[in-house]
């Protein structure tokens, strides 16, 4: 009987992959993942068997990983960031249950997109924050709007995953409008593309101006709370320490 490692490879740069993640990949004989993520780690895969596929085939990848483990293979199922945050951990555990499989599954955490983006921006997540995906592929848009509304009312720093795609362009506009109902247009906003990997781009702007900048699926958007401010080109959300 084999095993499945569900591995978070971090934002993509090798410097931000944990030793545990690397060890899990090295000890596996089969690597499975979304092609874009596999390409980020291909230089360390050597002659291992690699199975990559496109978007919307997550359950297929999970099922294959379990089947191969039952055949005796050690399988690394890779996600970007952390596999337990918008990643593959939940799906593979659900598939394991559906199959009533006895194989062992070990989840190895990774540096998330939101923490990578926050590090680039300074310290925007120093107080309570909410992470919300604007993709309505798996979640109804009305539910997402409710979460945005309540997060704004609660004065949480708001971090937006999947803010905009070629076929989904209005959600980021609606999200910004919801934020403006509760926050000043001068509220700091950080826009980070390809955080902590090749091609990194960083913009620090405001809630009123954020839509004037390029935003896509490789972008994280972090909207400050009522106390966030910009200092020396960095966004800071004060924790409340007495200086």
C-alpha positions in Angstrom: 0.0 0.0 0.0 1.4 3.4 -1.0 0.8 6.9 0.3 -0.4 10.3 -1.0 1.4 13.5 0.1 -0.7 16.6 -0.6 2.0 19.2 -0.9 1.9 23.0 -0.9 4.8 24.2 -3.0 4.3 27.8 -1.9 4.1 30.8 -4.3 6.4 29.1 -6.8 9.9 30.2 -6.2 12.2 27.4 -4.8 13.4 29.7 -2.0 9.8 29.6 -0.6 9.3 25.9 -0.7 9.5 24.3 2.8 12.1 21.5 3.4 9.1 19.2 4.2 7.5 19.9 0.9 10.8 19.2 -1.0 11.3 16.0 1.0 7.8 14.9 0.2 8.4 15.5 -3.5 11.8 13.7 -3.4 10.4 10.7 -1.7 7.5 10.3 -4.2 7.8 8.3 -7.4 4.7 9.9 -9.0 4.0 13.7 -9.2 0.5 14.8 -10.0 -0.8 18.4 -10.4 -2.2 21.2 -12.4 0.2 21.9 -15.3 1.0 25.5 -14.3 2.1 24.3 -10.8 4.0 21.4 -12.1 6.0 23.7 -14.4 7.1 25.7 -11.4 8.8 22.7 -9.8 9.8 20.8 -12.9 13.5 21.5 -12.4 13.6 19.4 -9.2 11.6 16.5 -10.5 14.3 14.7 -12.4 13.1 11.5 -14.0 10.1 11.0 -11.8 6.8 10.1 -13.4 4.8 13.3 -13.9 1.1 13.5 -14.6 -0.2 17.0 -15.3 -3.6 18.3 -16.5 -5.6 21.4 -16.9 -8.1 23.3 -14.9 -11.5 21.7 -13.8 -9.9 18.3 -13.5 -9.2 18.4 -9.8 -11.4 15.4 -8.8 -9.8 13.4 -11.6 -6.3 14.1 -10.2 -7.4 13.2 -6.7 -8.9 9.9 -7.8 -5.9 9.0 -9.8 -3.6 9.8 -6.9 -5.5 7.5 -4.6 -5.7 4.7 -7.3 -1.9 4.9 -7.8 -1.2 4.8 -4.1 -3.4 1.7 -3.7 -1.2 0.1 -6.4 1.8 0.8 -4.1 3.1 4.1 -5.4 4.1 7.1 -3.3 2.3 10.0 -4.8 2.8 13.8 -4.5 -0.3 15.7 -5.3 0.9 19.3 -5.5 -0.9 22.6 -5.0 0.4 26.1 -5.2 0.4 28.0 -1.9 -1.0 25.8 0.9 -3.1 22.8 -0.1 -5.6 23.4 2.7 -6.4 26.9 1.5 -8.2 26.8 -1.8 -6.1 23.8 -2.6 -6.4 20.0 -3.1 -6.4 18.8 0.5 -10.2 18.8 1.0 -10.9 17.3 -2.4 -8.5 14.4 -2.0 -9.8 13.6 1.6 -13.4 13.6 0.2 -12.5 11.3 -2.6 -10.7 9.0 -0.2 -13.9 8.8 1.8 -16.0 8.1 -1.3 -13.7 5.3 -2.3 -13.5 4.0 1.2 -9.7 3.8 0.6 -7.3 2.7 3.4 -4.4 4.7 2.1 -2.5 7.3 4.2 -2.8 10.9 3.2 -0.4 13.4 4.6 -1.0 17.2 4.1 2.2 19.3 3.9 1.5 23.0 4.3 3.0 25.8 2.2 3.5 29.5 2.1 0.1 30.9 0.9 -0.5 33.5 -1.8 -1.9 35.9 0.7 1.0 35.6 3.1 3.5 36.0 0.2 1.7 39.1 -1.1 1.4 40.5 2.4 5.2 40.1 2.9 5.8 42.1 -0.3 3.5 44.8 0.7 4.8 45.3 4.2 2.5 44.3 7.1 -1.1 44.7 5.9 -2.4 41.6 7.8 -1.2 42.5 11.3 -4.8 42.5 12.6 -7.9 40.5 11.9 -8.5 39.8 8.2 -10.8 37.8 5.9 -9.7 35.9 2.8 -12.4 35.8 0.1 -12.3 34.3 -3.4 -14.2 36.2 -6.1 -14.5 33.1 -8.3 -18.1 32.1 -8.6 -17.3 28.8 -10.3 -18.0 26.8 -7.1 -19.7 29.4 -4.9 -22.8 31.4 -5.8 -22.1 35.1 -6.4 -24.8 36.2 -3.9 -23.0 34.2 -1.2 -19.7 35.9 -2.1 -21.3 39.3 -2.0 -22.7 38.6 1.5 -19.3 37.6 2.7 -17.8 40.8 1.3 -20.5 42.9 2.9 -20.1 41.4 6.3 -16.3 41.5 6.1 -16.5 45.2 5.2 -19.0 45.9 8.0 -16.7 44.1 10.5 -13.7 46.3 9.4 -11.6 43.3 8.5 -8.6 43.7 6.2 -9.9 41.9 3.0 -7.7 39.7 0.9 -9.1 38.8 -2.5 -8.2 35.6 -4.3 -9.1 35.1 -8.0 -10.1 38.7 -8.3 -10.6 38.9 -12.1 -10.4 36.6 -15.2 -11.0 37.1 -18.9 -14.5 35.9 -18.6 -15.2 37.4 -15.1 -14.6 41.1 -15.1 -17.4 42.8 -13.1 -17.0 41.0 -9.7 -13.9 43.0 -8.7 -15.9 46.2 -9.5 -18.8 45.1 -7.3 -16.4 44.1 -4.5 -14.8 47.5 -4.6 -18.2 49.2 -4.5 -19.2 47.1 -1.5 -15.9 48.2 0.3 -16.6 51.8 -0.5 -19.9 51.6 1.4 -17.9 51.2 4.6 -14.4 52.6 3.9 -12.9 55.8 2.7 -11.7 56.0 -0.8 -8.2 56.7 0.6 -8.0 53.3 2.2 -4.7 51.6 1.2 -4.9 48.8 -1.3 -2.0 46.5 -2.4 -2.1 44.7 -5.7 0.6 42.0 -6.1 1.0 39.8 -9.2 3.2 36.7 -9.1 4.1 37.3 -5.4 7.5 35.9 -4.5 8.2 34.4 -7.9 9.5 35.4 -11.4 7.7 38.4 -12.8 6.6 39.8 -9.5 4.8 43.2 -9.8 3.7 45.3 -6.9 1.3 48.3 -6.8 0.3 50.2 -3.7 -2.7 52.4 -4.3 -6.1 53.3 -2.7 -9.6 51.9 -2.7 -10.7 54.8 -4.9 -8.0 54.2 -7.5 -7.5 50.4 -7.5 -9.5 49.7 -10.6 -7.2 51.9 -12.6 -4.6 49.2 -12.3 -4.2 45.8 -14.0 -5.8 42.9 -12.1 -6.0 39.3 -13.2 -6.0 35.7 -11.9 -2.3 35.8 -11.0 -3.0 38.8 -8.7 -3.7 39.1 -5.0 -5.6 42.2 -3.9 -5.3 43.2 -0.2 -7.6 46.0 1.0 -6.7 47.7 4.3 -9.1 48.3 7.2 -10.0 51.7 8.7 -6.6 51.9 10.5 -4.3 50.8 7.8 -1.8 53.3 6.4 1.0 53.7 4.0 4.5 54.5 5.3 7.8 54.5 3.3 6.1 52.6 0.4 4.7 49.9 2.6 1.1 49.1 3.9 0.9 48.8 7.7 -2.2 47.7 9.6 -1.3 48.5 13.2 -1.7 45.6 15.7 -2.2 48.0 18.6 1.2 47.8 20.3 2.1 50.9 22.4 5.2 52.4 20.7 
